[in-house]
Amino acid sequence: MNQVRAQMGDGPVYFTLDIDGIDTAFAPGTGTPEIAGLTAPQALEIIRGA
C-alpha cells in the first residue's frame, strides 16, 4: 500500500476490489475463480490500507 500511495499521491482515488480476484482457497463460491489470486490477509491489507 505504501507503493500505491507513492504512485497515486495525496488526491482522492477510486478503488474497487472484486471477490473474483481472491484465491479460490479463500473464496470458493466465486463465479470466475482466480488461481493464485489474493490471499485473505492480502485483501484485508488492501481494504484497510495498511
PyMOL CGO cylinders between C-alpha atoms (Angstrom):
from pymol import cmd
from pymol.cgo import CYLINDER

trace = [
    CYLINDER, 0.00, 0.00, 0.00, 2.94, 2.33, 0.53, 0.3, 1, 1, 1, 1, 1, 1,
    CYLINDER, 2.94, 2.33, 0.53, 3.86, 1.89, -3.14, 0.3, 1, 1, 1, 1, 1, 1,
    CYLINDER, 3.86, 1.89, -3.14, 0.28, 2.57, -4.20, 0.3, 1, 1, 1, 1, 1, 1,
    CYLINDER, 0.28, 2.57, -4.20, 0.16, 5.75, -2.10, 0.3, 1, 1, 1, 1, 1, 1,
    CYLINDER, 0.16, 5.75, -2.10, 3.51, 6.87, -3.56, 0.3, 1, 1, 1, 1, 1, 1,
    CYLINDER, 3.51, 6.87, -3.56, 2.20, 6.44, -7.12, 0.3, 1, 1, 1, 1, 1, 1,
    CYLINDER, 2.20, 6.44, -7.12, -1.25, 7.93, -6.55, 0.3, 1, 1, 1, 1, 1, 1,
    CYLINDER, -1.25, 7.93, -6.55, -0.22, 10.91, -4.45, 0.3, 1, 1, 1, 1, 1, 1,
    CYLINDER, -0.22, 10.91, -4.45, -2.44, 12.70, -1.95, 0.3, 1, 1, 1, 1, 1, 1,
    CYLINDER, -2.44, 12.70, -1.95, -5.52, 13.11, -4.12, 0.3, 1, 1, 1, 1, 1, 1,
    CYLINDER, -5.52, 13.11, -4.12, -8.66, 11.00, -3.91, 0.3, 1, 1, 1, 1, 1, 1,
    CYLINDER, -8.66, 11.00, -3.91, -8.58, 7.60, -5.61, 0.3, 1, 1, 1, 1, 1, 1,
    CYLINDER, -8.58, 7.60, -5.61, -11.50, 5.37, -6.56, 0.3, 1, 1, 1, 1, 1, 1,
    CYLINDER, -11.50, 5.37, -6.56, -10.70, 1.73, -5.79, 0.3, 1, 1, 1, 1, 1, 1,
    CYLINDER, -10.70, 1.73, -5.79, -12.74, -1.43, -6.25, 0.3, 1, 1, 1, 1, 1, 1,
    CYLINDER, -12.74, -1.43, -6.25, -11.97, -4.97, -5.23, 0.3, 1, 1, 1, 1, 1, 1,
    CYLINDER, -11.97, -4.97, -5.23, -13.93, -7.79, -6.81, 0.3, 1, 1, 1, 1, 1, 1,
    CYLINDER, -13.93, -7.79, -6.81, -14.34, -11.11, -4.98, 0.3, 1, 1, 1, 1, 1, 1,
    CYLINDER, -14.34, -11.11, -4.98, -13.18, -12.90, -8.14, 0.3, 1, 1, 1, 1, 1, 1,
    CYLINDER, -13.18, -12.90, -8.14, -9.64, -11.56, -7.54, 0.3, 1, 1, 1, 1, 1, 1,
    CYLINDER, -9.64, -11.56, -7.54, -9.33, -13.55, -4.30, 0.3, 1, 1, 1, 1, 1, 1,
    CYLINDER, -9.33, -13.55, -4.30, -7.83, -17.03, -4.46, 0.3, 1, 1, 1, 1, 1, 1,
    CYLINDER, -7.83, -17.03, -4.46, -10.50, -19.74, -4.53, 0.3, 1, 1, 1, 1, 1, 1,
    CYLINDER, -10.50, -19.74, -4.53, -8.98, -21.34, -1.44, 0.3, 1, 1, 1, 1, 1, 1,
    CYLINDER, -8.98, -21.34, -1.44, -10.31, -18.30, 0.46, 0.3, 1, 1, 1, 1, 1, 1,
    CYLINDER, -10.31, -18.30, 0.46, -13.41, -17.56, -1.64, 0.3, 1, 1, 1, 1, 1, 1,
    CYLINDER, -13.41, -17.56, -1.64, -14.61, -20.87, -3.12, 0.3, 1, 1, 1, 1, 1, 1,
    CYLINDER, -14.61, -20.87, -3.12, -18.03, -19.58, -4.24, 0.3, 1, 1, 1, 1, 1, 1,
    CYLINDER, -18.03, -19.58, -4.24, -16.86, -17.10, -6.88, 0.3, 1, 1, 1, 1, 1, 1,
    CYLINDER, -16.86, -17.10, -6.88, -18.22, -17.28, -10.40, 0.3, 1, 1, 1, 1, 1, 1,
    CYLINDER, -18.22, -17.28, -10.40, -14.84, -16.98, -12.13, 0.3, 1, 1, 1, 1, 1, 1,
    CYLINDER, -14.84, -16.98, -12.13, -12.09, -18.47, -9.96, 0.3, 1, 1, 1, 1, 1, 1,
    CYLINDER, -12.09, -18.47, -9.96, -8.68, -16.78, -9.95, 0.3, 1, 1, 1, 1, 1, 1,
    CYLINDER, -8.68, -16.78, -9.95, -5.93, -19.32, -9.29, 0.3, 1, 1, 1, 1, 1, 1,
    CYLINDER, -5.93, -19.32, -9.29, -3.11, -17.70, -7.31, 0.3, 1, 1, 1, 1, 1, 1,
    CYLINDER, -3.11, -17.70, -7.31, -5.25, -14.65, -6.58, 0.3, 1, 1, 1, 1, 1, 1,
    CYLINDER, -5.25, -14.65, -6.58, -5.01, -12.58, -3.44, 0.3, 1, 1, 1, 1, 1, 1,
    CYLINDER, -5.01, -12.58, -3.44, -4.99, -14.33, -0.09, 0.3, 1, 1, 1, 1, 1, 1,
    CYLINDER, -4.99, -14.33, -0.09, -7.41, -13.21, 2.61, 0.3, 1, 1, 1, 1, 1, 1,
    CYLINDER, -7.41, -13.21, 2.61, -4.65, -11.35, 4.52, 0.3, 1, 1, 1, 1, 1, 1,
    CYLINDER, -4.65, -11.35, 4.52, -3.53, -9.58, 1.33, 0.3, 1, 1, 1, 1, 1, 1,
    CYLINDER, -3.53, -9.58, 1.33, -7.10, -8.49, 0.55, 0.3, 1, 1, 1, 1, 1, 1,
    CYLINDER, -7.10, -8.49, 0.55, -7.57, -7.20, 4.09, 0.3, 1, 1, 1, 1, 1, 1,
    CYLINDER, -7.57, -7.20, 4.09, -4.30, -5.28, 3.90, 0.3, 1, 1, 1, 1, 1, 1,
    CYLINDER, -4.30, -5.28, 3.90, -5.56, -3.52, 0.78, 0.3, 1, 1, 1, 1, 1, 1,
    CYLINDER, -5.56, -3.52, 0.78, -9.00, -2.83, 2.26, 0.3, 1, 1, 1, 1, 1, 1,
    CYLINDER, -9.00, -2.83, 2.26, -7.55, -1.49, 5.49, 0.3, 1, 1, 1, 1, 1, 1,
    CYLINDER, -7.55, -1.49, 5.49, -4.89, 0.50, 3.67, 0.3, 1, 1, 1, 1, 1, 1,
    CYLINDER, -4.89, 0.50, 3.67, -2.14, -0.91, 5.85, 0.3, 1, 1, 1, 1, 1, 1,
]
cmd.load_cgo(trace, "trace")
